[in-house]
Amino acid sequence: KFCGAFFLCGSDNESSVGSEPLMKQDFEKAKALMKEAGYNGEKIVVLQPTDRAQYNAMTMVTIQMLRKAGLNVDVQAMDWGTVLSRRANKGNPYETGYHLFHTTHGGPSTANPVSNTWFNSRCEKANPGWACDMELDKLVEDWSRESDRAKRKVILDRIQARAYETVPYVPIGQYTQPIAVRSNISGVLITNVPVYWNIE
C-alpha cells in the first residue's frame, strides 16, 4: 500500500508527514484550487511514452485524473527516447517543452534524501523539472550531517513536510519490477539496476 512517502514506504526513511492531501482524491477541491491559481482552461502538455509499458500506464491514469479535475490535457504521444530529449528542454511547453512527464527511480537510492536524484532541488542543477528550493536542499544537508537517529527522524519529517509544500516531484506510488531468468543462466546479482557481470 502506498503511504505518501518521498523516501519509500517500508524504508527506514518512511514518513507520511504532509502527504494527507495526496492520499485522498478530491476533484472538486482540485478544480477550486486550479481556479484560485488562475487556471483558465489552458492546455496542459503531458508527454506520453508509448513504448514503455509502466510509464504509458501511469500517464494514461494521470491524464484521466487531470481531466476529472477539469484540466484541458494535451497528450503528446512519443517514444521514450523522444521523451528523454524533450524533458531536458526548458522551452515553451506548447512548442518544445512540456508540463508533465512520468519516470521512476530504483529503490535503495530513492530511499535516501541525499541519493534520491529526483528530489534534488538545486534549481539549474536539478533534474528536468528543475525543482528550486534551497531551503529544502539545506534540510537535506542538515539530515546528512546529523548522526543521532532520533534527531534525523525529526529533520526527515521536516524534509517531507517541506517537499509537499514545494513539490520537487509527485510520488504516485511504488512497485516491484518482476524479472525472469532462464534456468540455464546463473550468477545473476540481485540489485536495483541491471549489472552484467558474474553471469554464466
C-alpha positions in Angstrom: 0.0 0.0 0.0 1.3 3.4 -0.9 2.0 5.6 2.1 2.8 9.0 0.6 6.5 8.9 1.4 9.0 10.6 -0.8 11.6 8.1 0.5 9.8 4.8 0.0 7.1 3.1 2.1 8.7 0.5 4.3 12.2 2.1 4.3 14.0 3.5 7.4 13.2 6.9 6.0 9.4 6.5 5.5 7.4 9.5 6.5 3.8 10.4 5.7 4.1 14.0 7.1 2.4 16.4 4.7 1.0 13.7 2.4 -2.6 13.9 3.5 -3.9 15.9 0.5 -2.3 13.4 -1.9 -3.8 10.4 -0.1 -7.4 11.5 -0.6 -8.8 12.3 -4.1 -11.0 15.4 -4.1 -11.6 16.5 -7.7 -13.9 19.4 -6.7 -11.2 20.8 -4.4 -8.6 20.3 -7.2 -10.9 22.3 -9.5 -11.3 25.1 -6.9 -7.5 25.3 -6.3 -6.8 25.5 -10.0 -9.3 28.3 -10.4 -7.8 30.1 -7.4 -4.4 29.7 -9.0 -5.7 31.5 -12.1 -6.1 28.5 -14.4 -8.4 29.3 -17.3 -8.5 26.2 -19.4 -5.0 26.5 -20.9 -3.7 23.2 -22.4 -1.5 21.1 -20.0 1.1 19.3 -22.1 1.6 15.7 -21.0 4.3 13.6 -22.6 3.1 10.0 -23.1 5.8 7.4 -23.7 4.0 4.7 -25.7 6.9 2.2 -25.8 7.4 1.9 -22.0 4.5 0.0 -20.6 4.8 1.2 -17.0 5.2 4.8 -17.9 2.4 4.6 -20.5 0.0 3.1 -17.9 0.9 5.8 -15.3 0.4 8.5 -17.9 -3.0 7.2 -19.0 -4.2 7.2 -15.4 -2.8 10.7 -14.8 -4.5 12.0 -17.9 -7.8 10.7 -16.7 -7.3 12.2 -13.3 -6.3 15.6 -14.7 -9.4 15.7 -16.9 -11.6 14.8 -13.9 -10.1 17.8 -12.2 -11.2 20.0 -15.0 -7.8 20.4 -16.8 -7.5 20.7 -20.6 -4.9 18.0 -21.3 -2.8 18.0 -24.5 -1.5 14.4 -24.7 1.7 14.2 -26.8 2.5 10.5 -27.6 6.1 9.6 -28.4 8.7 7.0 -27.8 10.8 7.1 -24.6 13.9 8.4 -26.4 12.0 11.4 -27.6 10.6 11.9 -24.1 14.2 11.9 -22.7 15.2 14.6 -25.2 12.0 16.7 -24.8 12.1 16.6 -21.0 15.5 18.3 -21.0 14.1 21.2 -22.9 13.1 24.3 -20.9 11.3 25.8 -23.9 7.7 26.9 -24.2 5.5 23.9 -23.3 3.4 24.4 -26.4 6.4 24.2 -28.7 9.4 22.3 -27.4 8.8 21.9 -23.7 6.1 20.2 -21.5 4.2 20.5 -18.3 4.3 16.9 -17.1 6.0 13.5 -17.7 6.4 10.3 -15.7 9.5 8.5 -14.7 10.7 6.1 -12.0 13.7 5.6 -9.8 15.2 2.5 -8.2 14.6 1.7 -4.5 17.8 1.9 -2.4 18.9 5.3 -3.8 15.3 6.6 -3.7 15.0 5.8 0.0 17.7 8.3 0.9 17.2 12.1 0.7 20.8 12.6 -0.4 20.9 10.0 -3.2 17.4 10.4 -4.5 18.3 12.4 -7.6 14.7 13.4 -8.4 14.5 15.0 -5.0 17.4 17.4 -5.9 16.0 20.9 -5.6 19.1 22.8 -6.7 17.4 24.9 -9.3 19.5 24.8 -12.5 21.5 21.8 -11.2 18.3 19.8 -10.6 16.9 17.1 -12.9 14.4 18.1 -15.6 11.5 19.9 -14.0 14.2 22.0 -12.3 12.9 21.9 -8.7 14.2 25.0 -7.0 14.1 25.2 -3.2 17.4 25.9 -1.4 15.6 25.6 2.0 14.7 22.0 1.1 18.3 21.5 -0.1 19.6 22.8 3.3 17.3 20.5 5.2 18.7 17.5 3.3 22.2 18.7 4.1 21.3 19.0 7.8 19.9 15.5 7.7 23.1 14.1 6.1 25.3 15.7 8.8 23.2 14.5 11.8 24.4 11.2 13.3 21.7 10.9 16.0 18.9 8.7 14.7 16.1 10.4 16.6 17.2 13.9 15.5 17.5 12.6 11.9 13.9 11.5 12.1 12.7 15.0 13.2 14.7 16.5 10.3 13.3 13.9 7.9 9.7 14.8 8.8 10.6 18.5 8.2 12.1 17.5 4.8 8.9 15.6 3.9 6.6 18.4 5.0 8.6 21.0 3.0 8.7 18.7 0.0 4.9 18.6 0.0 4.9 22.4 0.0 7.4 22.9 -2.8 6.8 19.6 -4.7 10.1 18.6 -6.4 8.1 15.8 -7.9 4.8 14.0 -7.1 5.3 10.5 -5.6 2.4 8.5 -7.1 3.2 5.0 -5.8 5.8 2.3 -5.9 6.0 -1.2 -7.4 8.4 -4.1 -7.7 9.6 -4.8 -11.2 9.4 -8.6 -11.8 12.3 -10.3 -13.5 12.7 -13.7 -15.1 15.9 -15.6 -15.8 16.2 -18.8 -17.9 17.2 -22.0 -15.9 20.5 -22.3 -17.8 21.6 -18.8 -16.6 23.4 -18.4 -13.2 25.2 -15.8 -11.2 22.6 -13.0 -11.8 23.1 -10.5 -9.0 20.0 -9.1 -7.2 20.5 -5.3 -7.5 18.3 -2.2 -8.0 19.8 -1.8 -11.5 20.8 -4.5 -14.0 24.5 -5.4 -13.9 26.1 -7.7 -16.5 29.0 -9.2 -14.6 29.1 -12.5 -12.7 26.7 -14.1 -15.2 27.3 -17.6 -16.6 
